[in-house]
Amino acid sequence: MLPLWIPVTLAASALQVLRTVLQRRLVGRLSTTGATYVRYLFGAPLAALMLGGYLGVAGEAAPALGWRFLGLCALGGVAQIVGTVLMLDAFRLRNFAVGTTYTKTEAVITALVATAVLGERLSSEAWSGILVSLIGVFVLSLPAAAPGGRLRWAELGGPAAAIGILSGAAFAVTAVSIRAAALSLGDAGFMARSLATLAGMTVVQLALMTLYLIWRDRAQFAAVLRHWRRSAMIGVTSVLGSVGWFTAFTLETPAKVTALGQIELVIAMLVARRTFGERLTRAEVAGIALIGAGILVLLAGR
């Protein structure tokens, strides 16, 4: 029988692509920071309601939220915000292809951090799958890098590379923090632990982003209210996708979840190609094949 974390991760990846599409349509009406803020403004209350609703329907007691749990939620929330900022900086310094390639080192870094912090070791098959899928991400990025899909070697170094890897490291810290926070809740059911971790982290992120906007960009509050319908849709898709990610991280080691989550790149590219009526290039087909092969090797080693 297929483990639950696999379809949950695939659903989360698809929802993340949908959220990104909606978010891009909102940029221009809101600043980048404002478009990010709506994820937490509408997502945090919904996450809290989902937690309360689940506990009421399932008849479970609320998990005991200790200081360790709250600290891990804060660490993961801050790391995710930092990773997003660094990712955008990497895109601005070079190009989207190089930035994407280096931020997707997240899967490898997550495996290393999870091994060091949580003691979760991976099989040789899992490591092979992660590395093959990372090569697939690199190949998939080539067509966007330069005319004809040629990537200049000089583009592989410099500040963009360092910032991209730091971004991947920040996202790795987020993934490991989510799993550690969920595991710290003891014997509670996996859904209760997942939803409690999601609610805790999004509340922290909402508080931090609210303080930041008060300090730097108060005009965004009025802009968010003007576009509340679109903003609410982003919040809904974001929190639904996050339910998937948090559940998967609760059920399985973060390294495997982030590696499988790279299917998001394939989904996003296929959606973009279909939207613009363009055919896939040979490099894109090869990249998709490598990502798929890496994921199959990863799952075969489970």
Backbone bond lengths (Angstrom), bond angles and torsions (degrees), N, CA, C in turn:
res aa  C-N    CA-C-N  psi(-1)  N-CA   C-N-CA  omega(-1)  CA-C   N-CA-C  phi
1 M - - - 1.474 - - 1.532 109.27 -
2 L 1.337 116.38 138.52 1.457 121.54 -177.77 1.524 110.30 -67.43
3 P 1.341 118.37 126.60 1.473 120.48 178.08 1.523 111.11 -59.63
4 L 1.320 116.85 143.22 1.466 121.95 -174.69 1.520 112.66 -60.00
5 W 1.349 117.94 -33.06 1.457 119.97 -174.64 1.521 112.44 -64.10
6 I 1.331 117.98 -23.88 1.468 120.71 -177.21 1.531 111.42 -71.44
7 P 1.352 120.33 -57.33 1.470 118.65 177.57 1.520 112.76 -63.45
8 V 1.338 117.37 -31.24 1.461 120.67 178.36 1.527 110.46 -64.67
9 T 1.329 116.97 -42.34 1.476 120.79 178.17 1.518 111.37 -65.84
10 L 1.323 117.27 -40.89 1.471 120.85 178.78 1.527 110.78 -63.33
11 A 1.333 116.93 -41.97 1.468 120.54 178.01 1.524 110.54 -65.06
12 A 1.337 117.21 -40.64 1.465 120.95 178.62 1.527 110.97 -63.15
13 S 1.324 116.99 -39.11 1.467 120.86 178.72 1.523 110.72 -62.85
14 A 1.333 117.10 -44.15 1.461 120.81 179.47 1.522 111.32 -64.35
15 L 1.323 117.14 -41.79 1.465 120.54 178.36 1.520 111.61 -65.99
16 Q 1.329 117.25 -33.52 1.458 119.89 178.33 1.521 111.23 -67.11
17 V 1.333 116.72 -37.10 1.463 119.97 175.86 1.519 110.15 -63.45
18 L 1.331 116.94 -44.20 1.474 120.99 178.62 1.517 110.60 -61.09
19 R 1.337 117.38 -43.56 1.462 120.57 179.14 1.520 111.20 -62.08
20 T 1.324 117.01 -39.84 1.465 120.69 179.96 1.519 111.00 -64.64
21 V 1.332 116.75 -40.65 1.470 120.73 177.90 1.527 110.01 -61.02
22 L 1.333 116.77 -46.89 1.464 121.21 179.12 1.525 111.10 -63.48
23 Q 1.333 116.30 -37.94 1.462 120.58 -177.82 1.526 110.64 -68.27
24 R 1.320 116.44 -38.92 1.466 119.91 179.63 1.524 111.14 -65.14
25 R 1.328 116.66 -34.17 1.462 119.84 178.31 1.525 111.43 -68.95
26 L 1.323 116.41 -23.55 1.456 120.17 -178.46 1.524 111.92 -86.49
27 V 1.355 116.63 -25.00 1.465 120.30 178.23 1.530 108.29 -65.28
28 G 1.316 116.12 132.22 1.469 121.64 -171.63 1.511 108.28 113.43
29 R 1.335 115.16 -43.10 1.459 119.90 171.21 1.531 110.11 -83.10
30 L 1.351 114.84 -33.46 1.460 121.37 175.45 1.523 108.57 -123.69
31 S 1.317 116.45 160.87 1.462 119.76 173.23 1.528 108.53 -72.80
32 T 1.341 116.51 169.55 1.462 119.99 176.95 1.518 110.80 -58.17
33 T 1.335 115.98 -40.70 1.462 120.66 178.62 1.524 110.84 -65.07
34 G 1.332 116.53 -42.09 1.462 120.56 179.10 1.519 112.04 -64.42
35 A 1.338 116.44 -40.33 1.463 120.67 179.22 1.531 110.85 -66.58
36 T 1.325 116.65 -29.74 1.463 120.83 175.72 1.530 110.37 -75.48
37 Y 1.326 116.11 -38.73 1.461 121.94 -176.58 1.526 112.40 -60.21
38 V 1.341 117.49 -36.21 1.464 119.56 -176.46 1.524 111.40 -64.40
39 R 1.341 117.66 -24.30 1.464 120.27 176.45 1.526 110.64 -58.59
40 Y 1.324 115.75 -41.15 1.459 120.56 -176.31 1.524 112.13 -88.51
41 L 1.341 116.89 -34.08 1.456 120.43 -178.43 1.530 110.95 -61.17
42 F 1.329 116.05 -44.91 1.461 119.75 179.82 1.528 111.99 -94.57
43 G 1.323 116.50 -22.71 1.457 119.77 -177.59 1.509 114.34 -78.13
44 A 1.360 117.38 -39.63 1.466 120.25 -176.23 1.534 112.11 -62.45
45 P 1.342 119.63 -49.20 1.475 118.95 177.79 1.526 112.33 -60.80
46 L 1.353 116.66 -38.97 1.459 119.56 -179.78 1.530 110.64 -65.78
47 A 1.328 116.69 -39.67 1.465 120.29 178.38 1.523 110.60 -62.56
48 A 1.333 116.84 -42.17 1.466 120.75 178.60 1.532 111.01 -64.47
49 L 1.335 116.95 -40.96 1.462 120.78 178.18 1.528 111.31 -65.13
50 M 1.323 116.17 -39.43 1.467 119.98 179.14 1.523 110.60 -64.55
51 L 1.332 116.43 -40.75 1.465 120.13 177.59 1.530 110.33 -61.86
52 G 1.352 116.88 -49.60 1.455 120.38 179.49 1.518 112.22 -61.71
53 G 1.340 116.21 -42.28 1.462 120.11 179.72 1.522 112.18 -63.97
54 Y 1.333 115.92 -41.97 1.459 119.26 -179.71 1.531 111.14 -64.56
55 L 1.333 116.56 -44.96 1.463 119.92 -179.16 1.531 111.12 -62.73
56 G 1.353 115.91 -37.48 1.457 119.62 178.94 1.513 112.40 -67.50
57 V 1.334 116.75 -44.11 1.470 120.46 -178.06 1.532 110.97 -71.45
58 A 1.340 116.08 -42.93 1.462 119.99 -177.23 1.525 112.70 -78.00
59 G 1.331 116.44 -16.14 1.449 119.65 -179.06 1.519 113.68 72.33
60 E 1.315 115.80 24.29 1.466 120.29 179.65 1.524 110.38 -93.27
61 A 1.320 115.33 151.24 1.461 120.08 174.99 1.531 108.76 -78.97
62 A 1.323 116.75 150.53 1.460 121.00 177.96 1.530 109.86 -65.03
63 P 1.341 117.58 136.45 1.466 119.53 178.39 1.525 110.89 -62.23
64 A 1.308 116.30 148.59 1.465 121.17 177.15 1.524 109.13 -76.70
65 L 1.325 116.44 118.02 1.465 121.70 -175.61 1.528 109.53 -97.06
66 G 1.320 116.12 100.77 1.453 120.81 -179.48 1.518 111.94 -88.98
67 W 1.334 115.27 178.57 1.461 120.32 -179.42 1.526 111.67 -64.92
68 R 1.328 117.15 -33.96 1.464 120.41 178.06 1.524 110.15 -61.35
69 F 1.326 115.92 -45.47 1.464 120.82 178.55 1.521 110.86 -60.18
70 L 1.333 116.69 -48.47 1.467 120.21 -178.08 1.526 111.01 -64.19
71 G 1.325 117.16 -38.63 1.462 120.20 178.22 1.516 112.05 -64.52
72 L 1.340 117.23 -40.20 1.466 120.90 178.70 1.529 110.96 -67.57
73 C 1.341 116.93 -37.66 1.467 120.18 176.39 1.524 110.74 -62.77
74 A 1.333 116.36 -42.80 1.464 120.41 178.45 1.518 110.65 -64.09
75 L 1.333 117.15 -44.27 1.469 120.92 179.20 1.521 110.94 -60.71
76 G 1.324 116.77 -47.40 1.460 120.35 -179.91 1.517 112.54 -64.82
77 G 1.339 116.75 -40.20 1.460 120.32 179.80 1.510 112.80 -64.92
78 V 1.330 116.54 -44.21 1.467 120.45 178.33 1.522 110.31 -66.25
79 A 1.333 117.35 -42.31 1.464 120.82 -179.25 1.525 111.24 -61.61
80 Q 1.342 117.47 -37.89 1.465 120.11 179.28 1.526 111.44 -66.62
81 I 1.329 116.83 -41.23 1.463 120.32 177.77 1.533 110.45 -64.20
82 V 1.338 116.36 -45.28 1.463 120.85 179.10 1.531 110.58 -62.12
83 G 1.335 116.95 -43.22 1.458 120.40 179.29 1.514 112.50 -61.33
84 T 1.337 116.68 -38.95 1.468 120.23 178.93 1.525 111.23 -66.28
85 V 1.325 116.72 -43.62 1.477 120.74 178.71 1.526 110.54 -62.08
86 L 1.331 117.33 -44.63 1.465 121.24 179.65 1.524 111.32 -64.35
87 M 1.322 116.95 -38.79 1.459 120.86 178.72 1.522 110.62 -61.36
88 L 1.334 117.15 -44.98 1.465 120.68 178.65 1.526 110.87 -64.15
89 D 1.340 117.51 -37.48 1.461 120.92 176.76 1.520 111.12 -64.04
90 A 1.326 116.98 -40.49 1.474 120.68 178.91 1.521 110.25 -62.93
91 F 1.331 117.29 -40.00 1.463 120.82 178.03 1.522 111.00 -62.98
92 R 1.328 117.04 -40.28 1.466 119.99 -177.88 1.523 112.03 -71.31
93 L 1.325 117.00 -34.70 1.463 119.98 -176.42 1.523 112.66 -71.23
94 R 1.325 117.22 -37.47 1.460 119.94 -178.64 1.520 110.98 -122.10
95 N 1.301 114.43 -98.59 1.450 120.28 176.88 1.523 108.73 -153.66
96 F 1.317 114.54 170.21 1.468 119.63 -175.36 1.523 111.95 -62.21
97 A 1.336 116.37 -38.06 1.461 119.91 -176.74 1.515 111.93 -63.01
98 V 1.332 116.50 -50.01 1.463 120.50 -179.00 1.523 110.38 -64.82
99 G 1.339 116.25 -43.13 1.457 119.86 179.33 1.518 111.84 -60.27
100 T 1.343 116.20 -44.31 1.453 120.40 179.37 1.520 111.60 -61.80
101 T 1.337 115.98 -44.97 1.464 120.41 -178.24 1.516 111.75 -57.59
102 Y 1.320 116.98 -46.57 1.455 119.94 -175.74 1.524 112.75 -76.19
103 T 1.333 118.42 -34.59 1.461 118.50 177.86 1.532 111.06 -67.63
104 K 1.322 117.10 -26.11 1.455 120.05 -179.90 1.534 112.51 -79.73
105 T 1.336 117.12 3.54 1.473 119.04 166.29 1.522 109.46 -67.17
106 E 1.332 116.00 -4.42 1.470 122.22 178.40 1.526 111.88 -50.20
107 A 1.348 117.55 -41.30 1.462 119.88 -175.99 1.527 111.17 -63.24
108 V 1.342 116.50 -43.64 1.467 120.52 -179.95 1.526 110.40 -67.81
109 I 1.339 116.67 -44.89 1.467 120.59 -178.97 1.528 110.11 -65.01
110 T 1.337 116.57 -38.71 1.464 120.11 177.74 1.523 110.82 -59.49
111 A 1.331 116.32 -42.80 1.463 120.15 179.16 1.525 110.78 -61.18
112 L 1.335 116.72 -42.48 1.466 120.36 179.97 1.523 111.73 -66.85
113 V 1.349 116.46 -44.44 1.462 120.50 -179.19 1.527 110.59 -66.28
114 A 1.348 117.07 -42.82 1.465 120.43 179.91 1.525 110.96 -62.86
115 T 1.334 116.31 -36.96 1.462 119.90 177.58 1.527 110.92 -66.04
116 A 1.340 115.85 -43.88 1.467 120.31 -176.87 1.524 112.45 -72.15
117 V 1.336 116.65 -40.77 1.467 120.54 -172.81 1.526 112.10 -90.82
118 L 1.336 116.55 -45.10 1.466 120.34 -174.46 1.525 113.14 -101.30
119 G 1.331 116.72 -7.89 1.460 119.72 -178.71 1.511 113.56 69.75
120 E 1.343 117.47 23.67 1.466 121.92 -178.60 1.529 109.44 -93.43
121 R 1.309 115.82 103.35 1.463 121.02 -177.20 1.528 110.26 -91.93
122 L 1.340 114.48 145.92 1.458 120.56 -179.75 1.523 110.55 -104.67
123 S 1.321 115.13 152.82 1.458 120.20 175.61 1.523 109.84 -73.96
124 S 1.335 116.08 165.79 1.467 120.18 177.83 1.525 110.47 -63.22
125 E 1.343 117.03 -33.84 1.473 119.73 177.69 1.527 110.88 -64.45
126 A 1.332 116.56 -41.57 1.462 120.06 179.63 1.515 111.17 -63.81
127 W 1.339 116.94 -43.86 1.467 120.32 177.79 1.532 110.73 -61.57
128 S 1.332 116.40 -41.54 1.473 120.10 179.59 1.517 110.46 -62.42
129 G 1.344 116.05 -43.55 1.461 119.68 179.67 1.518 112.31 -62.30
130 I 1.327 117.10 -41.48 1.466 121.49 178.98 1.518 110.76 -62.00
131 L 1.332 117.15 -45.01 1.465 121.10 -177.64 1.531 111.60 -68.87
132 V 1.339 117.11 -39.85 1.471 119.89 178.87 1.519 110.34 -65.07
133 S 1.322 117.64 -42.32 1.465 120.02 179.28 1.521 111.18 -66.45
134 L 1.346 117.56 -32.81 1.467 120.41 176.45 1.525 110.87 -65.51
135 I 1.324 116.98 -39.56 1.467 120.58 175.06 1.522 109.49 -62.27
136 G 1.336 116.42 -38.55 1.462 120.31 177.37 1.516 112.20 -61.77
137 V 1.336 117.16 -40.00 1.467 120.87 175.96 1.521 110.26 -60.61
138 F 1.329 116.50 -42.90 1.464 121.25 179.67 1.527 110.72 -61.19
139 V 1.333 116.49 -47.28 1.467 120.87 -179.72 1.524 110.80 -64.80
140 L 1.326 116.76 -40.01 1.460 121.37 179.80 1.521 111.38 -63.66
141 S 1.326 116.49 -27.98 1.459 121.12 -179.03 1.523 112.73 -79.25
142 L 1.317 117.74 -17.78 1.467 120.56 -174.09 1.527 114.65 -58.67
143 P 1.346 120.16 -45.32 1.467 118.91 -176.92 1.523 114.01 -58.47
144 A 1.331 117.49 -29.11 1.469 119.64 -178.50 1.521 112.18 -86.49
145 A 1.324 117.04 -6.97 1.452 118.89 -173.00 1.517 113.14 -80.56
146 A 1.314 117.66 -39.46 1.461 121.08 -175.70 1.515 108.50 -160.22
147 P 1.344 118.55 161.57 1.460 121.05 178.27 1.527 110.87 -53.54
148 G 1.329 116.37 133.79 1.449 120.12 179.29 1.514 113.28 78.99
149 G 1.325 116.92 4.86 1.451 119.75 179.06 1.506 113.82 79.27
150 R 1.336 118.55 16.17 1.461 120.98 -178.50 1.523 109.56 -90.57
151 L 1.287 115.87 127.35 1.457 121.78 179.79 1.518 108.95 -103.74
152 R 1.329 117.02 119.66 1.464 120.27 179.81 1.513 109.78 -70.30
153 W 1.351 115.50 134.91 1.459 120.03 -176.51 1.523 111.94 -59.91
154 A 1.332 116.32 -30.78 1.465 119.36 -179.43 1.526 111.24 -63.14
155 E 1.362 116.72 -24.46 1.455 120.25 -177.48 1.533 112.21 -76.01
156 L 1.332 116.22 -12.01 1.458 119.54 -177.56 1.520 112.81 -82.57
157 G 1.327 117.21 -8.57 1.453 120.23 179.67 1.511 111.28 -118.10
158 G 1.322 116.47 -167.53 1.452 121.22 176.41 1.511 113.24 85.94
159 P 1.324 115.92 -171.13 1.470 121.31 -175.78 1.518 114.00 -59.38
160 A 1.337 117.62 -35.69 1.464 119.97 -177.92 1.523 111.09 -61.56
161 A 1.332 116.48 -38.91 1.461 120.17 179.54 1.524 110.38 -64.47
162 A 1.334 116.37 -48.24 1.466 120.38 -178.41 1.528 111.33 -62.91
163 I 1.338 116.68 -43.97 1.467 120.49 -178.83 1.525 110.45 -67.92
164 G 1.345 116.72 -38.72 1.456 119.96 178.62 1.518 112.11 -62.99
165 I 1.335 116.53 -41.80 1.467 120.12 178.57 1.524 110.54 -67.36
166 L 1.337 117.63 -38.78 1.466 120.67 176.31 1.526 110.76 -63.06
167 S 1.336 116.04 -36.99 1.463 120.12 176.66 1.525 109.88 -62.98
168 G 1.327 116.46 -46.39 1.461 120.10 177.37 1.517 111.91 -59.49
169 A 1.341 116.14 -38.79 1.465 120.56 178.75 1.531 111.01 -64.86
170 A 1.346 116.22 -40.14 1.471 120.09 179.08 1.529 110.66 -64.20
171 F 1.342 117.09 -42.40 1.463 119.86 177.86 1.530 111.01 -66.55
172 A 1.332 116.08 -32.42 1.465 119.88 176.60 1.528 110.40 -64.75
173 V 1.331 116.41 -42.24 1.466 120.63 177.09 1.530 109.93 -61.48
174 T 1.327 116.49 -39.27 1.465 120.27 177.53 1.524 111.04 -60.17
175 A 1.338 116.44 -48.86 1.465 120.64 -178.14 1.523 111.78 -60.57
176 V 1.329 116.07 -46.53 1.465 120.27 -178.57 1.533 110.49 -67.84
177 S 1.334 117.52 -36.56 1.465 120.94 177.98 1.522 111.42 -63.78
178 I 1.334 116.22 -40.16 1.466 120.43 178.47 1.526 110.35 -60.49
179 R 1.329 116.35 -47.83 1.472 119.39 -179.04 1.532 110.79 -65.57
180 A 1.335 116.86 -42.92 1.462 119.95 -179.52 1.532 110.82 -63.48
181 A 1.342 116.41 -40.69 1.470 119.97 178.80 1.523 110.72 -63.85
182 A 1.346 116.35 -43.99 1.462 119.89 179.80 1.527 111.20 -64.25
183 L 1.331 117.46 -41.43 1.463 120.96 179.75 1.524 111.89 -67.22
184 S 1.351 116.68 -27.14 1.471 120.00 -178.40 1.519 112.44 -70.84
185 L 1.339 117.14 -11.47 1.464 120.81 -178.31 1.525 112.74 -85.05
186 G 1.308 116.68 6.89 1.457 121.45 169.97 1.500 115.18 70.71
187 D 1.324 116.95 -127.84 1.466 122.61 -169.35 1.530 114.01 -90.59
188 A 1.303 118.25 6.53 1.467 120.15 178.16 1.531 109.77 -62.02
189 G 1.323 117.68 155.09 1.461 121.52 178.11 1.521 111.45 -61.41
190 F 1.336 115.86 156.06 1.465 118.53 -174.43 1.520 112.53 -64.06
191 M 1.351 118.04 -33.14 1.459 119.16 179.35 1.521 110.87 -70.60
192 A 1.329 117.01 -39.95 1.463 120.44 178.00 1.526 109.98 -62.95
193 R 1.324 116.74 -42.78 1.469 120.13 178.89 1.529 111.13 -65.36
194 S 1.339 116.55 -42.10 1.475 120.36 -179.58 1.521 111.31 -63.03
195 L 1.331 116.77 -48.80 1.461 121.18 -177.20 1.523 111.78 -69.00
196 A 1.339 117.33 -36.35 1.459 119.80 177.39 1.525 110.83 -65.16
197 T 1.337 116.80 -40.53 1.470 120.71 178.69 1.527 110.47 -66.28
198 L 1.323 116.55 -42.39 1.462 120.59 178.06 1.519 110.98 -61.44
199 A 1.341 116.92 -46.82 1.468 120.58 -179.81 1.525 110.69 -62.07
200 G 1.333 116.75 -45.07 1.459 120.14 -179.67 1.513 112.92 -61.35
201 M 1.339 117.03 -43.85 1.460 120.12 -176.89 1.526 111.83 -71.16
202 T 1.342 117.36 -41.72 1.467 119.02 -178.60 1.527 111.75 -68.84
203 V 1.324 117.46 -32.45 1.474 119.89 176.22 1.531 109.91 -64.94
204 V 1.332 117.06 -42.25 1.470 120.88 176.81 1.522 110.05 -61.03
205 Q 1.321 116.69 -45.32 1.469 120.63 -178.28 1.524 111.24 -66.40
206 L 1.332 117.63 -38.54 1.464 120.89 177.11 1.523 110.51 -61.56
207 A 1.321 117.13 -43.80 1.463 120.68 -180.00 1.520 110.95 -63.27
208 L 1.330 117.18 -45.27 1.468 120.97 -178.32 1.530 111.45 -65.55
209 M 1.338 116.35 -44.41 1.463 119.51 -178.85 1.526 111.24 -68.20
210 T 1.339 117.34 -35.56 1.463 120.40 177.46 1.526 110.44 -62.45
211 L 1.327 116.75 -46.14 1.471 121.08 178.41 1.521 111.11 -61.43
212 Y 1.336 116.05 -39.39 1.466 119.41 -179.94 1.526 111.15 -64.81
213 L 1.329 117.14 -45.04 1.464 119.75 -179.51 1.530 111.40 -66.66
214 I 1.324 117.67 -36.43 1.466 120.04 175.31 1.524 110.37 -60.53
215 W 1.316 114.95 -37.81 1.469 120.44 -178.34 1.522 113.08 -76.07
216 R 1.353 116.81 -41.28 1.461 119.38 -169.66 1.525 116.12 -114.79
217 D 1.328 119.16 -27.45 1.473 118.67 -170.04 1.524 111.04 -152.86
218 R 1.333 116.81 67.76 1.466 120.82 -175.84 1.521 112.86 -66.08
219 A 1.325 117.47 -23.78 1.467 120.26 -178.53 1.529 112.05 -62.62
220 Q 1.331 117.24 -20.92 1.462 120.23 -178.19 1.522 112.45 -67.71
221 F 1.330 117.83 -25.78 1.463 119.90 179.02 1.530 110.36 -61.54
222 A 1.325 116.51 -46.02 1.468 120.60 179.27 1.524 110.63 -66.62
223 A 1.344 117.34 -38.44 1.466 121.19 179.42 1.528 110.94 -64.22
224 V 1.317 117.16 -40.21 1.470 121.00 178.49 1.525 110.11 -62.69
225 L 1.329 117.62 -41.87 1.466 121.17 179.76 1.524 111.28 -65.92
226 R 1.339 117.45 -35.83 1.472 120.37 178.59 1.520 111.35 -64.44
227 H 1.310 116.86 -33.06 1.475 121.52 -176.65 1.527 110.36 -113.82
228 W 1.329 115.92 41.97 1.458 119.66 -171.76 1.527 112.98 -66.22
229 R 1.342 118.00 -30.10 1.464 118.79 -179.17 1.526 111.04 -65.45
230 R 1.326 116.93 -50.06 1.471 120.57 178.13 1.526 110.35 -64.92
231 S 1.336 115.42 -39.59 1.459 119.50 -179.22 1.524 110.86 -63.39
232 A 1.330 116.71 -40.62 1.459 120.50 -179.39 1.519 111.24 -64.44
233 M 1.338 117.31 -37.26 1.461 120.56 178.51 1.532 111.10 -63.97
234 I 1.322 115.93 -37.58 1.461 119.61 177.05 1.526 109.95 -64.46
235 G 1.327 115.32 -43.88 1.457 119.34 178.97 1.519 112.15 -61.32
236 V 1.335 116.87 -41.78 1.466 121.05 -179.09 1.524 111.01 -65.68
237 T 1.340 117.52 -50.48 1.470 120.18 -179.43 1.521 111.02 -64.57
238 S 1.335 116.38 -34.27 1.459 120.22 179.89 1.520 110.99 -65.19
239 V 1.344 116.52 -47.65 1.462 118.99 -176.30 1.531 110.91 -71.45
240 L 1.334 117.91 -33.63 1.465 119.89 176.68 1.531 110.58 -65.70
241 G 1.337 115.97 -42.53 1.460 119.02 175.69 1.516 111.39 -63.23
242 S 1.335 116.24 -40.06 1.469 120.42 -179.77 1.522 111.57 -65.54
243 V 1.336 117.16 -34.71 1.466 119.50 175.08 1.527 109.51 -56.50
244 G 1.342 115.42 -42.41 1.460 119.61 178.32 1.514 112.32 -63.51
245 W 1.341 116.31 -48.05 1.467 119.95 -179.26 1.525 111.20 -62.07
246 F 1.324 116.73 -46.78 1.457 119.98 -176.29 1.530 111.15 -66.49
247 T 1.333 116.16 -36.96 1.461 119.23 176.80 1.518 110.89 -65.20
248 A 1.337 116.22 -43.75 1.466 120.01 179.44 1.528 111.14 -62.96
249 F 1.343 117.21 -42.57 1.464 120.40 178.82 1.531 111.69 -65.22
250 T 1.330 116.61 -29.60 1.459 120.17 177.76 1.527 111.05 -72.30
251 L 1.340 116.40 -35.62 1.460 121.39 -175.46 1.521 113.93 -85.46
252 E 1.336 117.62 -29.30 1.461 121.00 -171.64 1.524 110.82 -139.58
253 T 1.325 116.03 159.73 1.460 120.30 179.83 1.524 110.34 -60.38
254 P 1.343 117.97 139.96 1.467 121.33 -175.02 1.521 113.90 -58.78
255 A 1.331 117.82 -31.52 1.462 120.24 -178.52 1.522 111.42 -60.82
256 K 1.330 117.10 -43.50 1.456 120.42 -179.91 1.527 111.24 -69.04
257 V 1.333 116.35 -38.99 1.461 119.95 -179.49 1.525 110.89 -65.22
258 T 1.340 117.64 -46.38 1.469 119.90 -179.59 1.520 111.49 -66.57
259 A 1.334 117.11 -34.41 1.465 119.83 177.82 1.525 110.74 -65.49
260 L 1.333 116.99 -46.74 1.464 120.13 177.42 1.524 110.29 -65.14
261 G 1.329 117.04 -33.24 1.459 121.36 -179.51 1.510 114.53 -64.84
262 Q 1.341 117.03 -11.85 1.462 119.52 176.90 1.528 112.02 -67.14
263 I 1.328 116.45 -11.56 1.461 120.35 174.04 1.524 110.43 -60.48
264 E 1.334 116.31 -19.90 1.470 121.25 176.95 1.531 111.20 -55.88
265 L 1.344 116.99 -39.79 1.469 120.66 179.45 1.524 110.66 -61.58
266 V 1.314 116.18 -41.52 1.464 120.88 -179.91 1.527 110.21 -65.71
267 I 1.327 116.70 -44.97 1.467 120.72 179.39 1.525 110.40 -60.73
268 A 1.342 116.36 -46.17 1.466 120.84 -178.62 1.524 111.00 -61.82
269 M 1.342 116.73 -41.99 1.453 119.93 -178.19 1.521 111.42 -68.61
270 L 1.326 117.61 -40.99 1.458 120.79 178.88 1.523 111.26 -65.24
271 V 1.343 116.79 -38.29 1.468 120.42 176.75 1.517 110.50 -63.68
272 A 1.350 116.43 -44.28 1.463 120.54 179.67 1.522 111.50 -63.48
273 R 1.334 116.71 -43.09 1.464 120.73 179.77 1.528 111.17 -62.87
274 R 1.324 115.90 -42.41 1.464 119.70 -179.85 1.527 110.75 -67.02
275 T 1.319 116.40 -37.27 1.460 120.73 -179.42 1.525 110.83 -63.59
276 F 1.351 116.11 -41.65 1.470 120.46 -175.89 1.533 112.39 -97.39
277 G 1.327 117.61 1.48 1.455 120.62 176.45 1.520 114.47 66.28
278 E 1.331 117.77 27.63 1.462 121.56 -178.65 1.524 110.42 -96.40
279 R 1.339 115.36 151.83 1.460 120.76 178.20 1.525 109.83 -89.82
280 L 1.322 115.49 151.85 1.454 120.11 178.11 1.518 110.76 -70.86
281 T 1.328 116.72 140.53 1.466 121.06 174.46 1.532 109.19 -82.31
282 R 1.328 115.73 167.93 1.467 119.84 178.77 1.524 110.93 -62.94
283 A 1.331 116.15 -38.85 1.468 119.65 179.76 1.526 110.63 -64.20
284 E 1.331 116.24 -38.99 1.470 119.82 179.45 1.528 110.86 -66.83
285 V 1.322 116.96 -41.86 1.465 120.65 177.01 1.519 110.49 -61.54
286 A 1.356 115.91 -42.93 1.466 120.03 178.90 1.528 111.10 -63.99
287 G 1.336 116.18 -41.85 1.465 120.13 178.97 1.515 111.81 -62.55
288 I 1.345 116.76 -44.35 1.455 121.05 178.29 1.527 110.59 -61.56
289 A 1.337 115.84 -42.44 1.466 120.29 -179.92 1.524 111.21 -62.51
290 L 1.339 116.82 -41.69 1.467 120.39 -179.73 1.539 111.31 -67.10
291 I 1.331 116.39 -43.19 1.462 119.42 177.54 1.531 109.75 -61.08
292 G 1.339 116.01 -44.23 1.461 119.78 178.29 1.528 112.48 -62.82
293 A 1.333 116.06 -41.43 1.463 120.05 179.74 1.531 110.13 -65.37
294 G 1.343 116.15 -41.93 1.458 120.13 178.87 1.519 111.82 -61.21
295 I 1.326 115.74 -41.88 1.468 120.00 179.83 1.532 110.58 -66.22
296 L 1.337 116.99 -39.82 1.466 119.96 178.69 1.531 111.21 -64.08
297 V 1.338 116.44 -41.42 1.464 119.60 177.25 1.529 110.20 -64.05
298 L 1.342 116.01 -41.94 1.456 120.63 178.00 1.521 112.13 -58.29
299 L 1.331 116.03 -46.96 1.452 120.61 -177.74 1.529 112.31 -72.48
300 A 1.337 115.96 -31.45 1.461 119.57 178.71 1.530 111.04 -66.65
301 G 1.351 115.62 -26.90 1.456 119.71 -178.42 1.511 113.72 -88.95
302 R 1.340 118.09 6.50 1.465 120.03 -176.01 1.524 111.69 -76.35
